[in-house]
Amino acid sequence: MARRVLYFLERYSQISETYIENELRALSPQNEVRIVSTKVPDLPCEQHFPYQVIRSRAELEVVIDEFQPDIIHGHYMTMAQNIMLAAKLADAPYTIRAHSFDILGPMIERLPGLKQTVNNEQCLGVLTFPFTVPLFERAGYNPYKVHGCYPVVNVERFEDRGENGKAVMNVGACLPKKAMSGYLAIGAKVPDRQFNLYALGYNVGNMHQHNAELGNPVTIVDPVQPEAMLPEYKKHEWLLYTASPKLKTVGWPLAVAEAQAAGVGVCVQNIRPDIKDYVGDCGFVFDTVEEAAKIVSQPYPQELREKGFELAKRSDIKRHIHLLEDLWDQAA
């Protein structure tokens, strides 16, 4: 049954938030979707759905009157109160997909104050990374409304069993939680490997400066659109994903599943026990710069590469989009 789904988002279509685009593309064939965003993206995806920027409640009311949505859906617990307001205005049920920055770190303290955005009759549920489900439950959320879900990845876009290059890559928004300066330090310790950093916006200027201070061991690559990333992954043997051990707010990066689907070995900073669960027995975790340098200096074992192709499928949006649509079916 086709539904009219109103997406209420914060900054559509930000290039570092491709999980939203992946979800939209999985839903759009069988649903009529309309998108509103409260902000303009800093670095937009070139290929995106039509959307409207709204800056007031009055503008939201106009959209709702015109569209008459069956469902309201949005991302981030930081947007939960806005999503709930839209649902009340539309007299429609709603769902939320949570991520990492809106759950971890200081946001953990805010979670209890937001529980009524989920613990009410209109909310059908929240989807969140499996390792964060206990955080919701400890904050007083109804456990029947909190559902674990793997990251939203377009695995099909990255599936390629062909030969890979020998370089080492890192990718993501250039934020303190990603600790990309550590990636530069590791690159300096492995001079016989090409290191490429696909850093998106934010603090990229600081990365250029720090890289120069280290003698430019890393090539910092200009932003690449999501649909053009597969050839970039195929240049690499390793994805070396750094994260701040102090902040511990990196979630389960899409890049891990994308890399595994493309035959790239993954090595992720060991900031929490769940990271090892996510990379699986075909990936590696590291605690120190020295450990990481040793790992990516070696070839990625072929037998682990084969396991990676299968493990990536856990995050395939086509496999788990039903978790969201099953919630919507409750309102039918």
C-alpha positions in Angstrom: 0.0 0.0 0.0 1.4 3.4 -1.0 1.9 5.8 1.9 2.3 9.5 1.9 5.5 10.0 4.0 6.6 13.4 5.1 10.3 13.5 5.9 11.2 16.1 8.5 15.0 16.6 8.3 17.6 19.0 9.7 20.0 19.5 6.8 19.0 17.7 3.6 21.0 16.7 1.5 24.3 16.8 3.3 27.0 14.7 1.6 28.2 13.3 5.0 24.6 12.0 5.6 24.2 9.6 2.7 22.4 7.2 4.9 19.3 9.4 4.6 19.6 9.3 0.8 20.0 5.6 0.9 16.9 5.2 3.0 14.9 7.5 0.7 15.9 5.6 -2.4 14.9 2.3 -0.8 11.5 3.7 0.1 10.6 5.9 -2.8 9.4 3.2 -5.3 6.5 2.1 -3.0 5.8 5.4 -1.1 5.0 8.9 -2.0 7.7 11.0 -0.2 7.9 14.7 0.5 10.9 16.2 2.2 11.2 19.3 4.3 14.5 20.5 5.8 15.1 23.2 8.5 18.5 24.1 7.1 20.5 24.3 3.8 23.3 21.8 3.6 26.9 23.0 3.8 28.1 20.5 1.3 25.2 19.0 -0.7 24.9 15.7 -2.6 24.6 16.5 -6.3 21.9 13.8 -6.8 19.1 14.2 -4.4 15.3 14.3 -4.1 13.3 17.5 -4.4 13.0 19.2 -1.0 11.7 22.4 0.6 13.5 24.4 3.3 11.0 25.5 6.0 11.9 28.1 8.7 8.7 28.4 10.7 5.7 26.5 12.1 3.4 28.3 9.6 5.4 27.0 6.7 5.3 23.5 8.1 1.5 23.8 8.5 1.1 24.7 4.8 3.1 21.7 3.7 1.0 19.4 5.9 -2.2 20.9 4.7 -1.1 20.4 1.1 0.4 16.9 1.4 -1.8 15.3 4.0 0.8 12.8 5.2 0.0 9.3 6.4 3.4 9.0 8.2 5.9 11.5 9.6 9.5 10.3 9.6 12.8 11.9 10.6 16.4 11.3 11.7 18.2 12.1 14.9 16.9 12.4 18.5 17.9 16.0 18.3 15.0 16.5 15.9 12.6 14.3 17.9 10.6 17.2 19.3 10.2 18.8 15.9 9.1 15.5 14.4 6.6 15.0 17.2 5.2 18.5 16.5 4.8 17.8 12.8 3.0 14.6 13.7 0.6 16.4 16.0 -0.1 19.0 13.4 -0.8 16.3 10.8 -2.6 14.0 13.3 -0.4 11.2 11.9 1.9 8.6 13.5 5.7 9.0 13.3 9.0 7.2 13.5 12.6 8.3 14.2 15.9 6.9 13.1 18.7 7.6 15.6 22.4 7.6 14.8 25.5 8.3 17.0 26.1 12.0 17.6 22.5 12.3 18.8 22.8 9.5 21.3 26.4 9.3 22.5 28.6 11.8 24.5 26.7 14.7 26.1 23.5 13.6 24.4 23.3 10.6 26.8 22.4 13.1 29.5 19.6 14.5 27.4 18.0 11.2 26.4 15.8 10.9 29.5 14.3 14.3 28.8 13.3 13.2 25.3 11.6 9.9 26.3 8.1 11.3 25.8 8.9 11.8 22.1 8.9 8.0 21.8 6.8 6.9 24.8 3.5 8.1 23.4 0.8 6.6 21.2 1.6 8.5 18.1 5.2 7.3 18.0 5.5 3.9 16.3 9.1 3.5 17.3 12.7 4.5 17.0 15.4 2.6 15.0 18.9 2.8 16.5 22.2 1.0 16.3 22.0 -2.3 18.2 24.7 -1.3 20.7 22.7 1.8 21.7 19.4 0.0 22.5 20.4 -0.4 26.2 21.1 3.3 26.4 17.5 4.0 25.5 16.2 1.4 27.9 18.2 2.8 30.8 16.9 6.3 30.0 13.3 5.1 30.5 12.2 4.5 26.9 9.6 1.8 26.3 11.7 -1.2 25.2 8.9 -2.3 22.8 9.4 0.9 20.8 13.2 0.8 20.5 14.5 -1.4 17.7 18.1 -2.3 16.8 19.1 -1.8 13.2 22.4 -1.9 11.3 23.6 1.2 9.4 21.7 2.2 6.3 24.1 1.3 3.4 23.5 1.0 -0.3 25.6 -2.2 -0.4 24.7 -2.9 -4.0 26.5 0.3 -5.1 29.8 -0.9 -3.6 29.8 -4.6 -4.4 32.9 -5.4 -6.5 35.0 -8.5 -6.1 37.6 -7.2 -8.6 41.2 -6.5 -7.7 42.0 -3.7 -5.3 44.9 -1.3 -5.2 47.4 -1.1 -2.4 46.7 2.3 -0.8 45.3 3.1 2.6 42.2 5.3 3.0 40.1 7.1 5.5 36.8 8.8 4.9 34.2 10.9 6.7 33.3 14.3 8.1 36.3 16.0 9.5 35.2 16.4 13.1 37.0 16.0 16.4 35.3 12.7 17.1 36.9 11.2 14.0 40.5 12.0 15.2 41.8 12.3 11.7 45.1 13.8 13.0 45.8 10.2 14.2 45.4 9.0 10.6 48.0 11.5 9.5 50.4 10.3 12.2 49.9 6.7 11.1 50.6 7.7 7.5 53.9 9.2 8.6 54.9 5.8 10.1 54.2 3.9 6.9 56.0 5.8 4.1 55.9 2.9 1.6 52.1 3.0 1.4 50.0 5.7 -0.3 47.6 7.2 2.3 44.5 9.1 1.1 42.1 11.0 3.3 38.6 11.7 2.0 37.7 14.4 4.5 34.4 16.2 4.2 34.1 19.8 5.2 34.3 21.2 8.7 37.9 21.1 9.9 39.7 20.1 6.7 41.8 23.3 6.8 43.4 22.2 10.0 44.1 18.8 8.5 45.9 20.4 5.6 48.0 22.4 8.1 48.8 19.4 10.3 49.6 17.3 7.3 52.1 19.9 6.0 53.8 20.0 9.5 54.3 16.2 9.2 55.8 16.5 5.7 52.6 15.7 3.8 52.5 11.9 4.4 48.8 11.8 3.3 47.0 13.0 0.2 43.9 14.9 1.3 41.3 14.3 -1.4 38.6 16.8 -2.4 35.0 15.7 -1.6 33.8 12.9 -3.9 30.0 12.4 -4.5 28.6 9.1 -3.1 27.8 7.7 -6.5 31.5 8.1 -7.6 33.0 6.5 -4.5 33.3 2.8 -5.7 36.3 3.5 -8.0 37.9 5.3 -5.0 37.5 2.4 -2.7 38.9 0.0 -5.4 42.2 2.0 -5.3 42.7 0.8 -1.7 43.7 -2.4 0.2 42.8 -0.9 3.6 40.3 1.4 5.2 41.9 2.8 8.4 39.1 4.5 10.4 40.3 6.7 13.2 38.1 7.8 16.1 38.7 9.7 19.4 39.3 7.4 22.3 38.4 10.3 24.6 35.1 11.3 23.0 34.0 7.7 22.0 31.1 9.2 20.0 31.8 7.6 16.6 29.0 5.1 15.9 29.0 2.4 13.3 30.4 4.1 10.2 28.8 3.4 6.8 32.4 3.3 5.3 33.1 0.0 7.1 30.3 -1.8 5.2 31.0 0.1 2.0 34.7 -0.9 2.2 34.0 -4.6 2.9 31.6 -4.7 0.0 34.3 -3.4 -2.2 36.9 -5.9 -1.0 38.8 -3.4 1.2 40.1 -4.6 4.6 39.0 -2.5 7.6 40.9 -1.4 10.6 39.0 0.7 13.1 40.0 2.5 16.3 39.0 0.4 19.4 36.9 3.0 21.2 34.2 0.6 22.5 33.7 -3.2 22.6 30.9 -2.9 20.0 33.3 -1.7 17.3 34.8 -5.2 17.2 31.3 -6.7 16.8 30.6 -4.4 13.9 33.9 -5.0 12.0 33.5 -8.7 12.7 36.1 -11.5 12.4 37.2 -10.2 9.0 38.3 -6.8 10.4 40.8 -5.4 12.8 40.7 -2.9 15.7 43.6 -1.0 17.1 44.5 1.0 20.2 47.7 2.8 19.3 49.3 4.4 16.3 51.9 1.7 16.3 49.4 -1.1 16.2 47.5 0.5 13.3 50.8 1.1 11.4 51.7 -2.6 11.8 48.3 -3.8 10.6 48.1 -1.7 7.4 51.7 -2.4 6.5 50.7 -6.0 5.8 48.6 -7.4 3.0 44.9 -7.9 3.8 44.3 -11.7 3.9 42.3 -13.1 1.1 40.2 -15.4 3.3 39.2 -12.4 5.4 38.3 -10.4 2.3 35.8 -13.1 1.3 34.2 -12.9 4.7 33.9 -9.2 4.3 31.8 -9.4 1.3 29.2 -11.4 3.2 29.5 -9.3 6.4 28.7 -6.1 4.5 25.3 -7.4 3.7 24.1 -7.0 7.3 24.0 -3.3 6.6 22.2 -3.6 3.2 19.2 -1.2 3.3 17.3 -3.5 1.0 17.6 -6.3 3.6 16.4 -4.2 6.6 14.2 -1.5 5.2 11.3 -3.7 6.3 12.1 -2.9 9.9 11.0 0.7 9.2 8.0 -0.3 7.0 6.9 -2.9 9.5 6.5 -0.1 12.1 4.5 1.9 9.6 2.2 -1.0 8.9 1.1 -0.9 12.6 -0.8 2.3 11.7 -2.5 0.8 8.7 
